[in-house]
């Protein structure tokens, strides 16, 4: 069904194309085979979808379908002028006072050929009227865009052609009854002119905007105004020339633009003060004495594209393709220049073929304030807004097998005068082989100034960091496994100072300045396996895990179970904020094995614990009025959820699952409404097929729940081919315990959140961030990620088996997903950071790419993706694990990776983290500007220890010979974030002119807003909020920007969670 193919993605991920251009580009054939869909949502969240459907005569009918807000089809209707001959292609759809308006083109017989088609339906699917328009030449006419005014008049933009080699811009006006008021055809240069938009200008004029072909190889954007009463041209055609920019990269600093004969570097200074002018500074680099026939070509085209409107290149450019790299050929005799471009920046490779001479290369700079070589042998280019640097060059040659060969020739920058740069070199190279001069950033480790913190945390035996949480006052709690005493000295209180059994849980709390506050062991006579930690609002600390000890230290409050019932039980313990009192502890389980994996505390200090139980006998299940209350469903392990009040009294306890194995692995609570989100796994193959409300099934099926308008999969993707036959599951309860959402998530093989092969280790995690688009993100293990294909177009995307799967949801709709090439198997950490970035961490046996051209893009083979930050953040791109690349098992082999994806699914940061041996990460949290992480390491050298200075705890001595726990706090405030711009259809939010020096017109035509108040926000070019206000909805409005500083701005307009935006350049 279309609804579950995410119609929101249909609107936001696919920009509309001018099908008229496609038609004339294929000499009319495209119109008869084009599959085209347009959709729109009304104020009640009903979805209307229009497209073409093949009929019994082999022709295409219009198909219009209406769905309610749960995705249920309400009605469907078809139309054609003549079933046996007509072909309908849809161009646009709009809503007008409760009616659906559609435009497009239809084949209307040999005498008319293709006519512009307009139809009006009521909301019950009854056609009110249809009209066709046949232009003067009876050759081709079509509609691409609709605007309706406050009197419900209908304006159609499109194109009209009388000859096969030319087309005019077209605008038609109908009244609400379908009577044509006028039609206007505008010729630009006697070639192809197509109107793509029509929108409100004033009460008496509308603006028509479209593509104008000036010559066989030259296109421009054309606009004009028409009188609404007569259709006459009020202001004549205005042309905005298209720049010669061929390719660009704006995700790294400085932004870089490529033309056939030059590169342009653009630096920027954006200020929040209106009195301070923002600055865009452009420096051009040309090739002195170069060949005149140099050309730039893109290689490795990506599926997405960008539009841009920039103050320093004022004409603007639409639908610019994305490429992995570009090649500028023949800049000199037998010398090419290749560019690799991504968020790590732009890398330059001068490729000198046999017979070429690197001495020919002379880079001529224009527009800079200074040019010099600094002490690091970088080329420093001064501008009015600061300096940017090109890294030192290096050289190598390529042998006949395509392998890199070191050479004895070392290039260096040589500056001649104020503008000219060449490559001087010492030594020799083989003139019979290809020589490559590479300009890229060298591999380094760098961190922010004084607030990163990385320390060992362990003593003589194996110690493992398990979980970490941030408290209400900025304190952090670190949960570890301790196997020996003494343990790291905590200068504060220590309630239990000695280990009790083989393994104990150990909890350590640090103040916001990372000075130690208190710590304690917790355990019985046998073995504890801690799994999670959480603060409540008062700073009390909860820890959970599983235990095989027969008794545990008792708390002040009574336990729900004071002794071990089965082979292994879950446990919970609560410490008061200063660690001086064990307030409460209890076993959690029945007569078999029970595991506690996840804990979180809501805004009312109710505690929720999730895990897995193998049997119902004596398990602490407890019914709660109006909540989801399920009995044990079969003979296999079940997931469970438990709730305890602020005074540790049990409020609720329910199983969750079907006839096969289920487990809950992790839990997170929405602080704004106390909704509960859980990640788990299920082996039950059949879903109950529930829609809201969703009672517990009684027939052994999986308790799915579809509230409508969400990602929802009723089918377990695993047909039993895997060893476990399990899928990931996502489950949501409201604060009262009612089931709101439950779905499978996975591929065709095993997908796991918990290791089920005896280790019972939590592998997956779930995280949540409230906002206008509530963001939910999960990470788990997948053996068949290649069968899970939803992702963000243009974002980082890999289809790999036996890898982590990362999925990001917005308002419970799947926004993006990807797998990640790392060669490990978990556990993993995941957290949501500033701007909605998704951060993940795990362990890899792979090494990094050796060539920086592979940074920030999908890798293949045994390579871990690497993506450097712009500046001021932790980064390590060299694998210092001895033997890890060629022998992953040598000395432990694994090294931690930390990676981040922005809201568009683009990899914006990825770094290694480790020393000369193996590392594992167990948990990841983000609070404010900081990322917190814990795990274990066996590295005794090169581990990235960072001492922020007193009073922070710091231990730089590896305890060995086993594992040491570690704690890390990394500043991520300088990492890239994205204000995720909704990639809406081209006929939606439109700002014109853009760039502008004074006024702009903003059109809200076609947006799914009600006629009530809207919120408008303005952000500067680095994402800072400058202004936020509410105003009454209008279909369009004008704004005076004359007082704004020059620069790039983002205008965001939203209402009831529906958000649209566009960039504006003021110059």
Buried (B, 14 or more C-beta within 10 A) or exposed (E): EBBBEBBBBBBBBEBBBBBBBBBBEEEBEBBBEBEBBBBBBBEEBBBBBBBBBEBEEEBBBBBBBBBBBBBEBBEEBBBBBEEEBBBBBBBBBBBBEEBBBBBBBBBBBEEBBBBBBBBBBEBEBEBBEBBBBBBEBBBBBBBBBBBBBEEBBBBBBBBBBBEEEBBBBBBBBBEBEBEBBBBBBBBBBEBBBBBBBBBBBEEEBBBBBBBBBBEEEEBBBBBBBBBBEEBEBBEEBBBBEBBBBBBBBBBBBBBBBBBBBBBBBBBBBBBEEEEEEBBBBBBBBBBBEBEEEBEBEBEEEBEBBBBBBBBBBBBBBBEBEBBBBBBBBBBBEBBBBBBBBBBBBBBBBBBBEEEBEBEBBBBBBEBBEEBBBEEEEBBBBBBEBBBBEBBBBBBBBBEEEEEEEEBEBBBBBBBEEEBBBBBEBEEEBBEEBBBBBBBBBEBEBEBBEEBBBBBBBBBBBBBBBBBBBBBEEBBBBBBBBBBBBEBBEBEBBBBBEEBBBEBBBBBBBBBEEBEBBBBBBBBBEBBBBBBBBBBBBEBBBBBBBBBBBEBBBEBEBEBBBEEBBBEBBBBBBBBBBBBEBBBBBBBBBBBBBBBBBBBBBBBEBBBBBBBBBBBBEEBBBBEBEEBBBBEBBBEBBBBBBBBBEBEBEBBBBBBBBBBBBBBBBBBBBBBEEBBBBBBBBBBBBBBBEBEEEBBBBEEBBBBBBBBBBBBBBBEBBBEEEBEBBBBBBBBBBBBEBBBBBBBBBBBBBBBBBBBBEEEBBBBBBBBBBEEBBBBBBBBBBBBBBBBBEBBBBBBBBBBBBBBBBBBBBBBBBBBBBBBBBBBBBBBBBBBBBBBBBBBBBBBBBBBBBEBBBBBBBBBEEBBBBBBBBBEBBBBBBBBBBBBBBEEBEBBBBBBBBBBBBBBBBBBBBBBBBBBBBBBBBBBBBBBEBBBBBBBBBBBBEBBBBBBBEEEBBBBEEBBBEBBBBBBBBBBBBEBBBBBBBBBBBBBBBBBBBBBBBEEBBBBBBBBBBEEEEBBBBBBBBBBEEBEEEEEEBBBBBEBEBEEBBBBBBBBBBBBBEBBBBBBBBBB
